[in-house]
Every structure is written in structure tokens, then in C-alpha cells.
Amino acid sequence: MSVFISGSYNLQDIKHDLLKIMKPYDGYMYNNVDTETVTRLFNSFLGDLKTAHRIYAFTQECSDKENAVTFDISIQIHRDRTPKKLKIHVGRLNYNVKETGWQEIVLPGEYSFV
């Protein structure tokens, strides 16, 4: 499948688009499935840019931290240029489970069964 991207496209545009891609996952990632989903989205986007001849090559690595997953993405815009590295941090969902267990909350005006 051929992808056409018109106009000029630089590293800042790529970074901006990658940040828009990861935004729905920022702060909500909590397992490897979410990390793999974001990795696939980044690979798909960057692969489309490579197919459209907007970038020459890219590599992607991710490292797992305590509060975030860091994606190290190297992008080579032109064949004769050195790759530029982007670091994108996607926040991880951390929560503490209370020892008392779950509590049910009844909100006023909610459904009532007769």
C-alpha cells in the first residue's frame, strides 16, 4: 500500500505526531500488552513514513521504568545524515490496593429497584 504525505516533514513534526499517538495511553499503561500496543502503533506510523520516503530508517527500543515506559526511537531522515534520537516517556498506571478491600459507593439519584 502506498502512502502519500505532502509538504515538508521534519523531526519536530514526527515527534509531535508520536506524542499524539501515545497520548491516550499516557498514565494508563499497566502491563506488557499496553506496551506492545504502543510499540506496534509507533512501528506502523514510522513504517508508513519510511514507505512514503519521508524518513530513511528508524529503530525503536523500550525500557521499563518504575513510573513510565521510555521509548528510545532513532530516526534517520536522510541516508547521508546521522540518526537523531527521540525519547518518549509514556506514564504507567500505579495504584495502591487498600487492605480493607473494595467499598461500594451509592450515589444519590442513582437507580432504585422497586
SEKEVO-351691 format. One record per atom (N, C-alpha, C): x, y, z; residue in one letter; residue number from 1. Coordinates in pm, whole numbers, plus 32768, in hexadecimal, padded with zeros to 4 digits. Example, Ala and Ser with C-alpha at 12.3 -4.5 7.8 and 13.67 -1.06 7.14 Angstrom:
REM SEKEVO-351691
+------+------+------+------+-----+
:   xx :   yy :   zz : code : pos :
+------+------+------+------+-----+
: 8527 : 7DC7 : 830C :    a :   1 :
: 84CE : 7E3E : 830C :    a :   1 :
: 8528 : 7EB6 : 830C :    a :   1 :
: 8505 : 7F1F : 82C4 :    s :   2 :
: 8557 : 7F96 : 82CA :    s :   2 :
: 850A : 8003 : 8313 :    s :   2 :
+------+------+------+------+-----+
REM end
This chain:
REM SEKEVO-351691
+------+------+------+------+-----+
:   xx :   yy :   zz : code : pos :
+------+------+------+------+-----+
: 8054 : 7F8A : 8000 :    m :   1 :
: 8000 : 8000 : 8000 :    m :   1 :
: 8058 : 807C : 8000 :    m :   1 :
: 803C : 80D8 : 7FA9 :    s :   2 :
: 8089 : 8152 : 7F9C :    s :   2 :
: 804A : 81C1 : 7FF0 :    s :   2 :
: 809F : 8207 : 8038 :    v :   3 :
: 8072 : 8275 : 808D :    v :   3 :
: 80B0 : 82F5 : 8057 :    v :   3 :
: 8060 : 835E : 804A :    f :   4 :
: 8092 : 83DC : 8017 :    f :   4 :
: 8086 : 8445 : 8084 :    f :   4 :
: 80F6 : 8483 : 80A6 :    i :   5 :
: 80F8 : 84EF : 8107 :    i :   5 :
: 8134 : 8568 : 80C0 :    i :   5 :
: 80E7 : 85D0 : 80B1 :    s :   6 :
: 8115 : 8644 : 8065 :    s :   6 :
: 8157 : 86A9 : 80C2 :    s :   6 :
: 81A0 : 8705 : 8087 :    g :   7 :
: 81DF : 8771 : 80D1 :    g :   7 :
: 825F : 8745 : 8116 :    g :   7 :
: 8299 : 87A1 : 8161 :    s :   8 :
: 8314 : 8780 : 81AA :    s :   8 :
: 82F0 : 873C : 822E :    s :   8 :
: 8346 : 86E4 : 8258 :    y :   9 :
: 832E : 8695 : 82D2 :    y :   9 :
: 83B2 : 8686 : 8319 :    y :   9 :
: 83C0 : 86C4 : 838E :    n :  10 :
: 843F : 86C1 : 83D5 :    n :  10 :
: 8435 : 8673 : 8458 :    n :  10 :
: 84A1 : 8671 : 84A3 :    l :  11 :
: 84A7 : 8623 : 851F :    l :  11 :
: 8443 : 8655 : 8587 :    l :  11 :
: 842D : 86D7 : 858E :    q :  12 :
: 83CD : 870E : 85ED :    q :  12 :
: 833F : 86E1 : 85CB :    q :  12 :
: 831F : 86D8 : 854B :    d :  13 :
: 829C : 86A6 : 8522 :    d :  13 :
: 828A : 8614 : 854B :    d :  13 :
: 82F3 : 85C3 : 8539 :    i :  14 :
: 82ED : 8537 : 8560 :    i :  14 :
: 82DA : 852A : 85F6 :    i :  14 :
: 8324 : 8578 : 8643 :    k :  15 :
: 8318 : 8574 : 86D4 :    k :  15 :
: 828B : 859B : 8700 :    k :  15 :
: 8255 : 8603 : 86C2 :    h :  16 :
: 81CE : 8630 : 86E3 :    h :  16 :
: 8168 : 85C2 : 86C6 :    h :  16 :
: 8175 : 8580 : 8655 :    d :  17 :
: 8118 : 8515 : 8632 :    d :  17 :
: 8126 : 849C : 868E :    d :  17 :
: 81A1 : 847A : 86B5 :    l :  18 :
: 81B5 : 840C : 8713 :    l :  18 :
: 8177 : 842B : 879B :    l :  18 :
: 8181 : 84A8 : 87C6 :    l :  19 :
: 8143 : 84D0 : 8845 :    l :  19 :
: 80AB : 84C8 : 883C :    l :  19 :
: 8072 : 84E9 : 87C8 :    k :  20 :
: 7FE1 : 84DC : 87B7 :    k :  20 :
: 7FB6 : 8449 : 87B7 :    k :  20 :
: 800A : 83F2 : 877F :    i :  21 :
: 7FEB : 8363 : 877D :    i :  21 :
: 7FE9 : 832A : 880A :    i :  21 :
: 8048 : 8351 : 885D :    m :  22 :
: 8052 : 8316 : 88E3 :    m :  22 :
: 7FF6 : 8359 : 8949 :    m :  22 :
: 7FBC : 83C8 : 892A :    k :  23 :
: 7F6C : 8414 : 898B :    k :  23 :
: 7EFB : 83C3 : 89CC :    k :  23 :
: 7EAE : 8370 : 8983 :    p :  24 :
: 7E45 : 8323 : 89C7 :    p :  24 :
: 7E7A : 82BC : 8A2B :    p :  24 :
: 7EFA : 8297 : 8A1F :    y :  25 :
: 7F33 : 8232 : 8A78 :    y :  25 :
: 7F82 : 826F : 8AEB :    y :  25 :
: 7F9C : 82F1 : 8AE6 :    d :  26 :
: 7FEF : 8332 : 8B4C :    d :  26 :
: 7FA9 : 8331 : 8BD3 :    d :  26 :
: 7FE4 : 82EE : 8C33 :    g :  27 :
: 7FAC : 82E4 : 8CB8 :    g :  27 :
: 7F4F : 826E : 8CCB :    g :  27 :
: 7F32 : 8224 : 8C61 :    y :  28 :
: 7ED4 : 81B4 : 8C6A :    y :  28 :
: 7F15 : 812D : 8C4A :    y :  28 :
: 7F94 : 812B : 8C25 :    m :  29 :
: 7FD6 : 80AD : 8C07 :    m :  29 :
: 7FF5 : 8065 : 8C89 :    m :  29 :
: 7FD6 : 7FE4 : 8C8F :    y :  30 :
: 7FF6 : 7F9B : 8D0A :    y :  30 :
: 8029 : 7F0E : 8CF2 :    y :  30 :
: 8032 : 7EE1 : 8C76 :    n :  31 :
: 806A : 7E5B : 8C5E :    n :  31 :
: 80B0 : 7E59 : 8BD6 :    n :  31 :
: 80E9 : 7DE4 : 8BB4 :    n :  32 :
: 8135 : 7DD7 : 8B37 :    n :  32 :
: 80DD : 7DDF : 8ABC :    n :  32 :
: 805D : 7DBE : 8AC8 :    v :  33 :
: 8003 : 7DC6 : 8A55 :    v :  33 :
: 7FF8 : 7E56 : 8A24 :    v :  33 :
: 7FEA : 7EB4 : 8A82 :    d :  34 :
: 7FE3 : 7F41 : 8A5C :    d :  34 :
: 8066 : 7F72 : 8A1F :    d :  34 :
: 80D6 : 7F44 : 8A56 :    t :  35 :
: 8158 : 7F69 : 8A20 :    t :  35 :
: 8167 : 7F36 : 8992 :    t :  35 :
: 813D : 7EBC : 8978 :    e :  36 :
: 8144 : 7E84 : 88F2 :    e :  36 :
: 80E7 : 7ECE : 8892 :    e :  36 :
: 8075 : 7EFA : 88C3 :    t :  37 :
: 8017 : 7F45 : 886E :    t :  37 :
: 8056 : 7FC9 : 8841 :    t :  37 :
: 8092 : 8012 : 889E :    v :  38 :
: 80D2 : 8091 : 887B :    v :  38 :
: 8149 : 8078 : 881E :    v :  38 :
: 8194 : 800D : 8836 :    t :  39 :
: 8204 : 7FEB : 87DF :    t :  39 :
: 81D5 : 7FCF : 8751 :    t :  39 :
: 8168 : 7F84 : 8743 :    r :  40 :
: 8131 : 7F68 : 86BE :    r :  40 :
: 8100 : 7FE7 : 867A :    r :  40 :
: 80C1 : 8041 : 86C6 :    l :  41 :
: 8091 : 80C0 : 868C :    l :  41 :
: 8106 : 8114 : 865A :    l :  41 :
: 8170 : 811E : 86AB :    f :  42 :
: 81E6 : 816A : 8682 :    f :  42 :
: 8225 : 812B : 8606 :    f :  42 :
: 8233 : 80A5 : 8605 :    n :  43 :
: 826E : 8061 : 8591 :    n :  43 :
: 821B : 8076 : 8513 :    n :  43 :
: 8198 : 8071 : 8521 :    s :  44 :
: 8140 : 8085 : 84AE :    s :  44 :
: 814E : 8112 : 8476 :    s :  44 :
: 814D : 8175 : 84CF :    f :  45 :
: 815A : 8200 : 84A4 :    f :  45 :
: 81E0 : 8219 : 8460 :    f :  45 :
: 824C : 81EC : 84A1 :    l :  46 :
: 82D1 : 8203 : 8469 :    l :  46 :
: 82E6 : 81B1 : 83E9 :    l :  46 :
: 82AA : 813B : 83E2 :    g :  47 :
: 82B0 : 80ED : 8367 :    g :  47 :
: 826A : 8132 : 82F4 :    g :  47 :
: 81FA : 8173 : 8311 :    d :  48 :
: 81B4 : 81C1 : 82AA :    d :  48 :
: 820A : 8235 : 827A :    d :  48 :
: 8250 : 8276 : 82D7 :    l :  49 :
: 82A9 : 82E4 : 82AF :    l :  49 :
: 831B : 82B1 : 8259 :    l :  49 :
: 834F : 823B : 8278 :    k :  50 :
: 83BA : 8202 : 8228 :    k :  50 :
: 8388 : 81DC : 819D :    k :  50 :
: 830F : 81A3 : 8197 :    t :  51 :
: 82D3 : 8180 : 8115 :    t :  51 :
: 82BB : 81FC : 80C0 :    t :  51 :
: 8297 : 826B : 8101 :    a :  52 :
: 827E : 82E8 : 80BA :    a :  52 :
: 82FF : 8335 : 809E :    a :  52 :
: 8373 : 82FB : 80C0 :    h :  53 :
: 83F6 : 8337 : 80A8 :    h :  53 :
: 8408 : 83BB : 80F3 :    h :  53 :
: 83CB : 83C6 : 8168 :    r :  54 :
: 83DE : 843C : 81BD :    r :  54 :
: 844F : 8425 : 8221 :    r :  54 :
: 846D : 83A8 : 8241 :    i :  55 :
: 84E1 : 8385 : 8292 :    i :  55 :
: 852A : 8314 : 824D :    i :  55 :
: 85AB : 8307 : 826C :    y :  56 :
: 85FC : 829F : 822D :    y :  56 :
: 85F7 : 821E : 827F :    y :  56 :
: 8605 : 822A : 8304 :    a :  57 :
: 8606 : 81B3 : 835A :    a :  57 :
: 85DF : 81DC : 83E8 :    a :  57 :
: 85B8 : 8178 : 8437 :    f :  58 :
: 859A : 8191 : 84C4 :    f :  58 :
: 85B3 : 8112 : 8513 :    f :  58 :
: 85D0 : 8124 : 8592 :    t :  59 :
: 85D7 : 80B5 : 85F1 :    t :  59 :
: 858E : 80E0 : 866F :    t :  59 :
: 855D : 807C : 86B8 :    q :  60 :
: 850F : 809A : 872F :    q :  60 :
: 8534 : 8038 : 879D :    q :  60 :
: 854A : 806C : 8814 :    e :  61 :
: 8564 : 801B : 888A :    e :  61 :
: 850E : 8052 : 88FB :    e :  61 :
: 84E1 : 7FFA : 8953 :    c :  62 :
: 8496 : 802C : 89C5 :    c :  62 :
: 84D5 : 7FF5 : 8A44 :    c :  62 :
: 84D6 : 8048 : 8AAB :    s :  63 :
: 8509 : 801F : 8B2D :    s :  63 :
: 849F : 803A : 8B96 :    s :  63 :
: 8493 : 7FDC : 8BEF :    d :  64 :
: 842B : 7FE0 : 8C54 :    d :  64 :
: 8461 : 8024 : 8CD2 :    d :  64 :
: 8421 : 808E : 8CFC :    k :  65 :
: 8446 : 80D5 : 8D77 :    k :  65 :
: 83D8 : 80C1 : 8DDF :    k :  65 :
: 83EB : 80F9 : 8E53 :    e :  66 :
: 8389 : 80E9 : 8EBE :    e :  66 :
: 8306 : 8131 : 8EA0 :    e :  66 :
: 830E : 81AB : 8E70 :    n :  67 :
: 8295 : 81FB : 8E59 :    n :  67 :
: 8275 : 8212 : 8DC6 :    n :  67 :
: 82CA : 81E2 : 8D6C :    a :  68 :
: 82B3 : 81FC : 8CDE :    a :  68 :
: 82FC : 8194 : 8C89 :    a :  68 :
: 82D3 : 818E : 8C0E :    v :  69 :
: 831A : 8140 : 8BA9 :    v :  69 :
: 835B : 81A5 : 8B4C :    v :  69 :
: 83DE : 8197 : 8B37 :    t :  70 :
: 8427 : 81F4 : 8AE2 :    t :  70 :
: 8442 : 81B3 : 8A5B :    t :  70 :
: 8417 : 81F6 : 89F3 :    f :  71 :
: 8430 : 81C8 : 896A :    f :  71 :
: 84A2 : 821B : 8932 :    f :  71 :
: 8510 : 81D9 : 890F :    d :  72 :
: 8582 : 8219 : 88CE :    d :  72 :
: 8577 : 81FD : 8839 :    d :  72 :
: 855B : 8265 : 87ED :    i :  73 :
: 8545 : 8256 : 875E :    i :  73 :
: 85B0 : 82A5 : 8714 :    i :  73 :
: 85FD : 825E : 86C1 :    s :  74 :
: 8662 : 829F : 866D :    s :  74 :
: 8629 : 82AA : 85E0 :    s :  74 :
: 862B : 8323 : 85AC :    i :  75 :
: 85F3 : 833D : 8528 :    i :  75 :
: 865E : 837A : 84CF :    i :  75 :
: 8672 : 833C : 845D :    q :  76 :
: 86D0 : 836F : 83FA :    q :  76 :
: 867D : 83A9 : 8388 :    q :  76 :
: 867F : 842D : 837E :    i :  77 :
: 862D : 8471 : 8319 :    i :  77 :
: 8665 : 8459 : 828C :    i :  77 :
: 86E7 : 846D : 827B :    h :  78 :
: 8727 : 845A : 81F9 :    h :  78 :
: 8795 : 83F1 : 8204 :    h :  78 :
: 87B6 : 83B5 : 8195 :    r :  79 :
: 881A : 834A : 8194 :    r :  79 :
: 88A3 : 837D : 81C1 :    r :  79 :
: 88C4 : 83F7 : 819E :    d :  80 :
: 8948 : 842E : 81BC :    d :  80 :
: 8952 : 846D : 8246 :    d :  80 :
: 88E6 : 8474 : 828E :    r :  81 :
: 88E5 : 84B6 : 8311 :    r :  81 :
: 88E8 : 844F : 8381 :    r :  81 :
: 8917 : 8477 : 83F5 :    t :  82 :
: 8918 : 841E : 8469 :    t :  82 :
: 888D : 8419 : 84A6 :    t :  82 :
: 8868 : 83AA : 84E4 :    p :  83 :
: 87E4 : 83A0 : 8522 :    p :  83 :
: 87D8 : 83FD : 859B :    p :  83 :
: 8761 : 8432 : 85AC :    k :  84 :
: 8741 : 8485 : 8620 :    k :  84 :
: 86ED : 8431 : 8680 :    k :  84 :
: 8706 : 8442 : 8700 :    k :  85 :
: 86C2 : 83F0 : 8763 :    k :  85 :
: 8654 : 843F : 87A8 :    k :  85 :
: 85DF : 8401 : 87B2 :    l :  86 :
: 856E : 8439 : 87FD :    l :  86 :
: 8554 : 83DF : 8875 :    l :  86 :
: 853A : 841D : 88E6 :    k :  87 :
: 8512 : 83D3 : 895E :    k :  87 :
: 8482 : 83FA : 897D :    k :  87 :
: 842B : 8397 : 8980 :    i :  88 :
: 839F : 83B0 : 899E :    i :  88 :
: 837B : 835E : 8A19 :    i :  88 :
: 834C : 83A3 : 8A7F :    h :  89 :
: 8325 : 8362 : 8AFC :    h :  89 :
: 828D : 8356 : 8B01 :    h :  89 :
: 825E : 82DB : 8B16 :    v :  90 :
: 81CE : 82C2 : 8B22 :    v :  90 :
: 81B6 : 8296 : 8BB1 :    v :  90 :
: 8162 : 82E2 : 8BF9 :    g :  91 :
: 814B : 82CA : 8C87 :    g :  91 :
: 8107 : 8245 : 8CA3 :    g :  91 :
: 812A : 820A : 8D13 :    r :  92 :
: 80F3 : 818B : 8D3D :    r :  92 :
: 808C : 81A3 : 8DAC :    r :  92 :
: 8021 : 8154 : 8DA8 :    l :  93 :
: 7FB9 : 815C : 8E0E :    l :  93 :
: 7FE9 : 8112 : 8E8A :    l :  93 :
: 7FF9 : 815B : 8EF7 :    n :  94 :
: 801C : 811F : 8F78 :    n :  94 :
: 7FAC : 813A : 8FD9 :    n :  94 :
: 7F84 : 80D4 : 9020 :    y :  95 :
: 7F1C : 80E6 : 9084 :    y :  95 :
: 7F38 : 808B : 90F9 :    y :  95 :
: 7F0C : 80B6 : 916D :    n :  96 :
: 7F1D : 8068 : 91E6 :    n :  96 :
: 7E9A : 8024 : 9208 :    n :  96 :
: 7EA0 : 7FA4 : 9222 :    v :  97 :
: 7E29 : 7F5A : 9248 :    v :  97 :
: 7E1C : 7F65 : 92E0 :    v :  97 :
: 7DAA : 7F94 : 930B :    k :  98 :
: 7D92 : 7FA2 : 939B :    k :  98 :
: 7D7E : 7F19 : 93D9 :    k :  98 :
: 7DAB : 7F0C : 9454 :    e :  99 :
: 7D9F : 7E8C : 9499 :    e :  99 :
: 7D0E : 7E6A : 94BC :    e :  99 :
: 7CB9 : 7ECF : 94C5 :    t : 100 :
: 7C2F : 7EB6 : 94ED :    t : 100 :
: 7BDA : 7E7F : 947B :    t : 100 :
: 7C0D : 7E82 : 9401 :    g : 101 :
: 7BC1 : 7E4F : 9390 :    g : 101 :
: 7B6E : 7EBC : 934E :    g : 101 :
: 7B13 : 7E92 : 92F6 :    w : 102 :
: 7AC0 : 7EEF : 92AB :    w : 102 :
: 7A4C : 7F1F : 92FF :    w : 102 :
: 7A24 : 7F98 : 92E9 :    q : 103 :
: 79AF : 7FD0 : 932B :    q : 103 :
: 794C : 7FFA : 92BE :    q : 103 :
: 78CE : 7FE1 : 92D7 :    e : 104 :
: 7869 : 800C : 9279 :    e : 104 :
: 783C : 8098 : 929F :    e : 104 :
: 782E : 80EB : 923B :    i : 105 :
: 7802 : 8174 : 9251 :    i : 105 :
: 777A : 8184 : 9210 :    i : 105 :
: 7719 : 81B5 : 925C :    v : 106 :
: 7695 : 81CE : 9226 :    v : 106 :
: 7689 : 8265 : 9211 :    v : 106 :
: 7671 : 828B : 9196 :    l : 107 :
: 7664 : 8317 : 9175 :    l : 107 :
: 75D3 : 833F : 917B :    l : 107 :
: 75B4 : 83B7 : 91AD :    p : 108 :
: 7529 : 83E3 : 91B1 :    p : 108 :
: 74F4 : 83F5 : 9123 :    p : 108 :
: 7476 : 83CE : 910F :    g : 109 :
: 7438 : 83DB : 908C :    g : 109 :
: 7456 : 8368 : 902F :    g : 109 :
: 749B : 8302 : 905E :    e : 110 :
: 74B7 : 828F : 900B :    e : 110 :
: 743E : 8237 : 9000 :    e : 110 :
: 744B : 81C9 : 8FB9 :    y : 111 :
: 73DC : 816F : 8FA1 :    y : 111 :
: 73A6 : 8136 : 9023 :    y : 111 :
: 7325 : 812D : 902A :    s : 112 :
: 72E8 : 80EA : 909C :    s : 112 :
: 728D : 807D : 9067 :    s : 112 :
: 7291 : 800B : 90A6 :    f : 113 :
: 7241 : 7F9A : 907C :    f : 113 :
: 71CD : 7F89 : 90DE :    f : 113 :
: 7154 : 7F81 : 90A8 :    v : 114 :
: 70DC : 7F72 : 90FC :    v : 114 :
: 70AA : 7EE6 : 90F0 :    v : 114 :
+------+------+------+------+-----+
REM end
